[in-house]
């Protein structure tokens, strides 16, 4: 899944496994970094929460995809 597709896909926001993984401490660091980056690039404050949620959802999705591929090879 591309970043653009993840940002447009409303289904990942309702996936409980994505929400659970998104509460990980590493996800908190990612959220913070995305907020700093977004502010530096002029993203409106109203859009920060949605943007950070979507970026974390994309990251979690990408990690899960890699885990599935790794398990299939083994």
Secondary structure, DSSP 8 states (H G I E B T S, - for coil): --HHHHHH-TTGGG-HHHHHHHTSHHHHHHHHHHHHHHHHTT--HHHHHHHHHHHHHHHHHHHHHHHHHHHHH-
